[in-house]
Amino acid sequence: MFQDKEMVNDYLAGLNASLTGYANKIAQTNSLELRQTLIQMRNQDESRQRTVYSYALQKGYYKPAAPASQEVITQLKTQLMSEQK
């Protein structure tokens, strides 16, 4: 039988996979109505994901990676900005 930690982590993994799926579907849909519906569904899942993530973090079920240094953040921003041009 699943313990609380396993259920939370499983649900969190499912939400994360769902968000990836929405991104792909939104990018590929031609129907504006379907696109808006998918965006709303994605936004709801993002909200759920954040709630479950916060719960897992509070309970100690999830340990995030160490925060990036300001130098790494600046480098990544620069790289992403140059790729958009």
ABEGO torsion letter per residue (X at the ends): XBBAAAAAAAAAAAAAAAAAAAAAAAAABABAAAAAAAAAAAAAAAAAAAAAAAAAAAAGABBBBBBBBAAAAAAAAAAAAAAAX
